[in-house]
Amino acid sequence: MRRLVLPIALLLVTSSGAFADDGELTARYFDGLRERGLFGLAEGYCLDRLRDEQLPPETRCRLVVELSRTFSEHGRFRVGSERDELWAEATDVLDRYVATNPPTEQHLLADLQRAFLPAGQGEFLLRQHEASPFDEPLRTAAAARLDEAQSRFTTLIRLLESRRREAVAAGRTTSAAESRLLFNARFRLAVTRLDRATLAKPGTADRADLLNLAHDEIRQLAGGDPLDESTQRCQVLLARTLRLQGRVGPAMLPLENLLKQSPPVAESVRDEIEYERALVLLSAGQPDTAAESLLAYRRTRGRLPGELHLAMTQCLVGLWDVARERDEQVAETALERLRAWVRAAEVEVGGYWAARCRASLELAEEASELGPELALLVRRADGRFRNDDVAGAVSDYAAAVKGATEAGRADLAARFAFTLAS
């Protein structure tokens, strides 16, 4: 689901009217091209226009930002060196603009995009890591980009707050657009901190510090007009922060308040509420209630987006876990229901989210067959082997052999030993 990041080219409007809409050069135009996968068309158009030496400064900045966004988004659909090259170009086009153009108010827009780049790329790598949780190089790459984003957002926020203080001292008012830019930078910093916290080990001081910083920031941002979509998304993010802090009860409160709101929130916000609500209920050990809530929402909304398909898969995994402890026949029914849901996800949403649903099912089946501890060791060993960490893979498989032997599972011990020997 999309985070709260307003079209960047609409965030900054100077007093002279810079960045006002001028027909085809709108963020919506470029968003449309990117959503259709027409990256080459968007890149070519920007590059052609940027060759015009008479281009107005505000138009040039706007084109540079859209070109950077397009390169970055294009990179998500490529792998290996090709993705790295596109992401590097997304950064280089901004750096060249700043280095070759005199400092103006438009540079704030380039600075914001420069921070968005590592934040978005880090979030993308984090999602990949969630699908391959034992891929240590992927975790390291995601953490590095998120750390860079935190630094850049912090620097930009300090600059914007300094400009605001200077304006107040001079008896001027800060433009609404520049205030909006500051809001978005603070919001995205909080999101980045939460993303980074999910990569930190549970129970560590680093994780706790990141969650506390994000919580303090979001509480300040969430106190606006309750009918404003920005405020509503802040409330959802506050619930996410509280859940990650282990405060399940308080996390449900802002979500329930949003669901009671009149007029109802927009569908995109409702999707985020339902997703976070399901995760809170799962954290509280209530997969049945979470599943019922998602199915009720599906009846009113129709087809669910990918992230809610994954949430429902996790609910069904939880229900299967409960059923296995009670009744074999009930457990078999629960497993078939889980498998049917995953098959439906592959048809209805496909791509990344369907792959995540399939991976959740496979991990649950492995845990059922091997036990959670052995399943974890085998998954980690496989991940280490794929990343050329042979010594780590050997260590995990040796531990799996020992664990299976101690559990009296000679069949598994022989299987793991064979893999270890090969």
N, C-alpha and C positions, 0 to 999 in steps of 0.2 A: 504494500500500500504506500501511496505517496506521502511523504512528510510535508509539513507546512513549509514550502519554499515557493514564494510568489514568483511569477515570471520576472527574472532579474532585470530585464530592460524596462520594466514598469516601476521599479522601486525608487528611482532617483529622478526627480523632476526639478530642475533649477528654476529660479525666479524668472529667468528669461524664456522659459518654455522649452529648454533643451529636453530631449527624449520624449517629446510629445509624439503621438502617433502620426505617421506620415505615409499612410497607405500600406504598401506591401512590407515595409520594414517594421514589422511588429513582432513581438515575442510569440504571439499566437501563430503567426505565419510560419516561423521557424519550428515551433513546437509541432505544428501539423506535419511538416516535412519529416521531422525526426520520428514522430509516432508511426509514420508510414514506412520508415526505414529508408527514406530517400536522402541518405547522408551525403552521397556524392553531389546531388543537386544543390543541397544547402551549402556545402563546402565550396563548390564551384562558384555559386552566386556571390558568396562573401568575398572570396579571393578576387573575383573579377572587379567587384565594386571597390575593394581596398586598393586596387592599382591606380585609381583616380586620385591624383595629387591635389585636386581641388575639392575633395570631399570635406564637408563641414566637420569640425572636430567632434561634435556630439554624435553625428552619424557614424563616423569612423570608430569611435569607442563602442558604440552599440553593435556594429558589425563584428568587431574583434571579440566582444563578449559572446555573441551568438556563434561565431566560428569556434571559439574555445569550447563552448557547451556541446557543439556538434561533434567535434573531434573526441571529446570525452565520452559522449554517449555512443558514438560509433565503436569505440574501443571495447565496450561491453559485449559487443557481438563478434569480437575477434578473440583469438587466443595467442599465447606465446609472444614472440617478438613483434608480431603485427599489432597486438593490443598495446604493448609497451611503447611502440613508435607513435601510435595515435595519442596515447595519454601524454607522452613527452611533447608532442606538437601542441596539444591543448594548453600546456603550460608555457611553451616557448612563444606562442603567438601573443599571449598576455605580456610576458616579460619584454618582448620586442616593442610592443606598443608603449609600455611605461618608459622604456629606455630611450625611445626616439621621439616622444611627444612631450612638450612642456607640461609641467604639473598643472592640472586644472581640477575642477570639481568632478569631472567625469572619471578621474582616476579612482574615486571611491568605488565606482561601479566595477572597475577592473580589479580593485583590491578584494571586493566581495566575491567576485567570481574566482579569484586566485585562492581564496579560502574554501569556496565550495568544491573546487576540484579534488583535493585530497580527502575532503569529507565524503563526497559521493563515491569516490573510488575505494576508500576504506570501507564504506558501508557495503559496497558491491562485493569486495573480497571477504568481508565478514559473513555475508550470506552464503558465499561459496564454502567458507570454513564451517558453517553450521551444517552444510551437507556432507562435509568431509572433516569431522571434528578432530581427527588425529593427524591431519596434515599440518605439521609444525611450520614449515616454510610459509604456507598460506597464512597461518595465524600471525607470524612475524611480519609479513608484508602488510596485512591489514592494520596491525598495531602501529607500524611506522607511519602509514598515511594518516591514520586518525590522530596520532600525536602531532604530526605536522599541522593538521587542520586546527587542532586546539590552539596551537601557538599562533596561527594566522588569525583566527577569529578573535582571540584575546587582544592581539595588537590592533586589529581594526576597531574593536569595541572601544578600546582606550582612546583611539584617535577620534571617533565619533563623539564620545562623551566629552573630550576636550573641546571639540568644536562647539558643542552645545553650551558648555560653560562660558566660552569666549563670546558666544552670541548673547547669552544672558547678560554678561558684564557690559556688552556694548549696547544693550537695550534692543536687541533684535530678537525675532522669534525664529526658531528652527522650522524649516519647511516640513509639512506633513510627510512628504516622501522620504526625507532624510531620517525622520523619526521612525518611519516604517522600515527603512534599511537597518537601523539600529535594532529594532525589534527582531527582525529576521536573523540578524547576526547572533543575537543573544539566544534565540530559540535554537538555531542550528548548532551553536556551541553546546547547548544542553544535550541535544540529540547525540552529538559526537561523543560527549562524555559518557552517555549511557551506552553507546556502542562500544566504546573503549572498555567500559566496566565489564561488559559481558565477556571480553577476552581475558580479563584478569581472573586469577584463581579465586574461587569462593573463600570467604573468610580472611582475605588478605587486607592489609591496611590500604593498599593502592585502590582496591575495588571500593572499599568503604568511603574513601576520600572522594573518589569520582562521583559516587552516588550522592553523597552529601552536597557536593558542589552543584550537581545538576538539580537536586531537589530545591536548594535555595534559589537558584536562578528561575526555575519554572514557577515556584510559588509567587514570585514577584510578577511574572508575565501573565499568570492565570487570573489575575484580579480585575480584568477589564470587563467590557460590556458582555454579559452572558449570551447575548444573541449574536455576537460577532464570531465568525467562524474561527478566527485566530485564537480567541479566548477558549473556544470549545476544544480545539486541538491541543491547547496547553493543558486543559483539564485531563484529556486522555493521556498526555505525556506525564502528567503528575501521577496518574494511576499507575503507569508503567514504572515510574521511579519507585513508588511505594512498594510495588510488587517485588521489584528486584532487591529492595531493602529487606524483604521478608515481612513487610507490614500488610498482610493480606486483607484484614478487616478494613483499615482506612483506605486501601486501594479501591475498594468497591464503591465507596461513597461518591466520589466525583462522577463515576460512570452512571450510577443510578440516578443522580441528579440530572445528568444530561438526557437520559432516556425519558424523564418526566417533563422535560422542557416543552413549552409551547410558545411559538410554533415548533414542530419537530425539527431536529437538525437535518442538514443535507445528507443525502445517501452516502457520500464519500466519508463524511464524519461518522455516520452510523456504522459503516463497515469497520472503522477503526475502533469504535466503542465495543462492538460485538467481538472483535478479535481479542482485545485486551480483557474484556469481561470473561471470555472463555479461559484465557491463561490464568487469570486470578482464581477462577473456580477450580482449575486443575491444580494450582498451587495449594488450594485449600483442601485437596483430596476429594473433590466433588465432580468426577468426570460425568456422572449421570446427569446432574443439573446443567453442566456445561453443554453436553450434547443436546439435551432438550431445548436449551436456549437457542443454539445454532439452528436446529431443525425448525423451530418456530420462526426464526428470522428468515430462513430459506423459503418458507411458505408465503411470506409477505413480499420478499424481495425478488424471488425467482432464483436464477442461477447464482451461485456464490463465487466471489473472486478467489484467486489462488490461495491467498494467505488464510482465508477462512476454511478452505478445503483442508489445508494442513492442520489448522486448529481442530477441526472435526476428526481428522485422522488420529491426532494425539488423544482426543477424548475416547475414541473407540479402542485405542491401545489400552488406555486406563481401564475401560470397562472389561476388556478381555482379561487383563491382569486380575481384576476382582473376581471374574467368573471362574478362572482357573483354580482359585482357592476354594470354590464352593461346590461346583457340580460339573462333571465332565461334559455332559450333553449341552448344558448352558454355555460352557466355554467354547464348544465346537460351533454353536450358533453365533456366538459373539465374534469368533475368528472369521467365519464366512462373511458376516456383515462388514467386518473391517476390510477384508479382501475385496468385497464388492464395491465398497466406497473408494478404495484406491484405484480400482479399474475405472470407475466413473470419473475420477479426477483426471486420469490420463486422457479420457475422451473430452471432458468439458473444459479443462484449463491447459493441459499439456505442459511442455517446457519445464522450467525450473521448479515450479510448485508441484507438478505431478511427480517429478524426480524426488523431491523432498518427501512427498507422501509415500512413495515406494520405498525409500530408504528407511523411513520410520517403521513401516511394516516389516521389512527385512530384519532390522535391528531387534524388533520385538520378537520375531520368530526365532532368531538366534538366541536371545535371552531365555526364551522358553525352552529351547533344546539344550543349551549349554549351562544355563544359570547366568545371572547378571555379571558375576565376577569374571567367569571364563569368557563370556561373550565380549566383555570390555577388553580383556587381554588380547584376544584374537583380532578384534577390530583394530586395536592400536598397533599390533604387530604388522598387520597388512598395510596400514597407513605408513608406518615407518619403512617397510620394505619398498613401497612405491616411491618413497622419497630418498632412496639409496642409503637409508640408515640401517645397514645390515646388522650391525652390532646390537642396536636397539631392538630390531625384530627378533633376533636370536634370543635375547634376554627375555622378551615377552613370551615367546613360544616355550622356552624352558620353564618359565613360571606357570604357563598353562598346563604343561605336562605334569608338573608337580601338583598343581591344584586338582587336576582330574584324577590323579593317582590317589591323593588324600581323600577325595570324595567317593572313591570306589568305582569310578567310571573308567574301567580299563579300556573300553572301546574308544573313548575320547582321548585318553592318554596315548594310545597307539596311533591315533590319527594325527595328533599334534606332534608326536615324535617323528612320524614319517615326514611331515611338513618341515620340521626342524632339520632333519637329516638331508633333505633335498635342497 
